[in-house]
Amino acid sequence: MKTLAGAFVVVGVIGILVACCLGDEFQWKHHDNNEMVQVLERIHQKCPNITQVYTLSETSVRGVPLYVIEFSSWPGHHQTYHPEFKYIANMHGNEVLGRELLLKLADYLCERYLVGDDEVTNLISW
C-alpha cells in the first residue's frame, strides 16, 4: 500500500512539473558552455533592465571564462546597505545539476518579474 501511495505522489509531482513548464522556453537538458552563455544572453535580452551578464576577471583552471548573471534594480552598480546573495554552481566540471538549476532560477526570476510577480519584484528591487 505504501508503494502505491508513493507511486501516486511521484506521478503527481511529475505531472505538476510538466504542467508548470509547458510552453516554457527553457530546456531541461545539459547545457554545454556555449549553450549556457546563450541561455544567459537570452535571459538578459528578455530582462535588460534588471540583468547584467559578465565574466569574472579570473578563468577556470582550464582557462574557461566564468560567467555571471546579475539581477538588480540597478545592475552593474553596487548598492550600499542592500542585501546581496550569490549562488555558485558547477564548482566541479562534472556536477552539472547545479548549473541547470541555476539557469532555470535565472529564467524563472526574469519570467516572473515580467509578469509582475510581487515576491520576485520585491526580491530584485529591494
C-alpha positions, -999 to +999 in steps of 0.1 A: +000+000+000+029+024+008+044+016-026+012+025-044+008+057-024+044+066-031+039+060-068+009+083-069+030+110-052+058+106-078+033+107-107+017+138-091+049+156-087+060+148-123+026+160-135+029+193-117+064+198-131+053+191-166+022+213-163+042+243-150+068+240-177+047+235-208+053+262-233+084+272-213+114+283-235+138+268-210+150+234-220+158+209-192+190+194-206+227+195-200+238+228-215+274+229-226+294+262-220+283+277-253+247+269-247+249+282-212+261+316-225+232+316-250+207+310-222+222+338-201+222+362-230+186+352-239+175+360-203+194+393-204+177+402-237+143+395-222+151+414-190+177+440-199+166+465-172+172+441-143+201+419-155+237+421-165+259+393-179+296+394-175+327+373-170+349+373-139+385+385-143+398+351-135+391+320-155+386+283-146+417+261-140+413+252-177+411+288-189+374+288-195+356+321-188+334+321-157+301+337-164+278+357-141+243+369-144+233+397-120+198+406-111+192+440-096+171+471-100+204+488-109+225+461-125+262+468-126+262+491-096+268+481-060+242+495-037+254+500-002+233+485+026+213+465+001+213+427+008+230+406-018+234+369-023+254+348-046+247+313-059+275+292-074+271+261-094+292+236-114+321+241-090+335+209-104+331+204-141+312+171-138+285+184-114+260+197-140+228+196-120+236+228-100+243+246-133+209+236-147+190+246-116+206+280-115+200+285-152+163+277-145+163+300-115+176+329-136+150+322-163+123+320-136+133+353-120+131+370-153+098+355-164+081+362-131+095+398-130+080+404-164+045+393-153+047+414-121+051+387-095+052+407-063+077+384-045+102+383-073+098+420-079+105+427-043+134+404-042+151+421-072+141+457-064+146+457-027 
